[in-house]
Amino acid sequence: MPNGTSTTGYGNSKPKDTSMNKSNTAKWKEEEARITYEKLNSARVYTPDTSLHTFQRNPFTQPWYQDLGNLGSPASNLLFTPEDRFTPTLGYHIFDAYRFNIDSLNFYNTNRPYSVFSYQLGSKLEQYASILHTQNIRPNWNFSFQYRKLYSPGFYKTERNNQDNACFTTNYKSLDKHYVLYAAMVYNKEQHDENGGIINDSELSLASYSDKGTIDQAYQNSGYSTTRSSVSNVLRDFSLVVQHSYTWGKTDTTYNADSTQYSYHLKPRFSITHKLEISTEKHTYNDVAPDSLQYVSLFNHSFISSGRGYYASGEDSVFTQQKWVWIDNRLLLNGFIGKEDRQLKFSAGIGNRYDEFISQPVAIPYDSMGTMVYRSGLDRTNMVSNYVVGEIKKEALQPGQWQYGAYTQLFITGEDAGNLLLNAAIGKDLKNGMGNFVAGFQEKINSAPYSYTNYENQYAMFWYTFNKENVTQIYATVESQRLRVSLGVKDYVIGNYIYINEGEMPAQYNVPFTITQVWGRKVFKAGNFYLDNELVYQDVPVNAPVNAPAFMGRHQLRHERDLFNRKLKIVVGIEVRYNTAYYPAGYDALLNKFYYQKSVYIGNAPQEAVFLNFRIKRFRAFVMGDNLQELFTRNAILNVGTPVVNYYGIGNTEYPVYAAPDALIRFGFNWVLVN
């Protein structure tokens, strides 16, 4: 149950009652369905989103992510956001938009078994399905399971994406409220076939190539397969977290009228928390029919198959695999001050962490005669770190309350000693739906990820050393539901920025720079019509190695109406998303990362869509026409050279050498089942 509410059990009144041995579910069937969830280390209670006006949007690329033009492909945030690099990390974040994150899972509480099935079908066999089930085993013990499947061959040759994501959560609170357990598991697998982008952008405008699937791609290999690429990137990860705590405090027991049921209320004063995290992550790059010219900047090697014209079993390949295993243990002592619904919590503790990085295969560039050779093997790097943590937190659990808090974590031993994370924020939820405001500060000092400092395959080895990166951010947001408006500002100050440079190699920019971001949203209403407007401005220094547009916008004009005595609700509208012309990041398939570039300048026609969403009780569905600008414009890739802006009527390009898909139709639904 959410913190601050009572848990109902069956009492130990003098007359023995066999209901003590039951699961306590009999009385639930007489109640209205209640489905809520919490986040780890938070007492705030949330309910599932049932909104309709944004139901048609791609859930993975909101609000400002941009993929390579195919659902499930590598994606970057056009609203610049530094990578999460505080703890030791492998450093592959290109699929983060699609993955379950164990730190942000939902821990449910329901009085009925609750299931959600979602399905989406798009042009070119694009498919996405998801199933969620959660139920309470007992009123104080819940479990949930969610699985997602994404499959999208794409409009162009050999750009298939195939993803599986699953998570399991459980939370238990003893009837007397003293013991609390949260546990979760996450599994993610992202498979991306690389086509290397378009070779000749002139084919985009030729009638003979009206079918995008016939346009020549850099990594196509008809001798290997006509549907699968010989080059692929695969990222897998598995994580487990167990957090449990025991709380001491004053307990009150309240009985019902006939003393057959009772409720506990705990006023906590002190607790001990233990948290264990175990995780493994593996990234694999495999080119089974390599072209020596593609790798000339890294190494010189004549492959048995010189080029991608044919493929036979047993030929040379380029293979690299990096694996990361880590175990994190922490122990916290917690104190509480104040009333149950407005408590101030303060914590202090220590943690121990073990990290191991493994590269396979290991390359030996030269033998004793100076001839390049190679071997398969493992290169292991392990480290043990210790850190201290401290936190003070007061959450706004009721309207009108203040919220504030601060959190710090400092590594004191190990190779990452000196890495620091400091968060501080203050805010308030206003009464009567007037909204809320939050202001905060974050300081992060981190080391370079392993994949930025070590690269190895059978033929080449590269090592890099970087100074610690420093990222400072200050932010503030204001939101008013009544006025239908929200505003925000964020300022980054970044020193020793670690990135992938124009040569597609890891690099560090030692000059500190500042990025300022301002955004706002305003919804206008006239009868049943709504005009929803979102705008973003980013001020990026000219010389900073960051690719981000200065302005972005999204506008939606919709009509909402209830029909058939409110049994059916429909939302129909149009939506436009755009950004100003800019130098977009390039994509490097070998590193599976985006890189900074200043050679290709792109300005696209706005992305356009029309949609019809409707809801009947617990069933929601949508039909939409997406990428409609492709009906009036043609794609174009701007080659390296003098920057030229794509103007309306010429083309739409996601990234250099990666063009947008055709206009397409998408259909999807979401069905909630409550037993």
Secondary structure, DSSP 4 states (H G I P E B T S, - for coil): --TTS-EEEE---SS--GGGGS-S-GGGGGSPP-EEEE-TT----B-----STTTTS-TTSTTTEEESSSTTS-EEESS------SS------TTTTTS--GGG--EEEESS-EEEEEEEEETTTEEEEEEEEEEEEETTEEEEEEEEEEEE--SSTT--EEEEEEEEEEEEE-TTSSEEEEEEEEEEEEEEE----BS-GGGGG-GGG-SGGGS-BTT-BTTTBSSS-SEEEEEEEEEEEEEEEEEEEEEEEEE-TTSSEEEEEEEEEEEEEEEEEEEEEEEEEEESS--GGGGTTT-----SS-SSS---TT---EEEEEEEEEEEEEEEEEEEES-GGG-EEEEEEEEEEEEEEEEESPP----TTS--------EEEEEEEEEEEEEEEE---STT-EEEEEEEEEEEESTTTT-EEEEEEEEEEETTTTEEEEEEEEEEEEPPPHHHHEEE-SS-EEE---PPEEEEEEEEEEEETTTTEEEEEEEEEEESEEEE-TTSSEEEE-S-EEEEEEEEEEEEEETTEEEEEEEEEEE--TTSS----SEEEEEEEEEEEEETTTTEEEEEEEEEEEE--B-PPEEETTTTEEE--SS--B-PPPEEEEEEEEEETTEEEEEEEE-GGGGT-----PPSSS-----TTT--EEETTEEPPPPEEEEEEEEEEE-
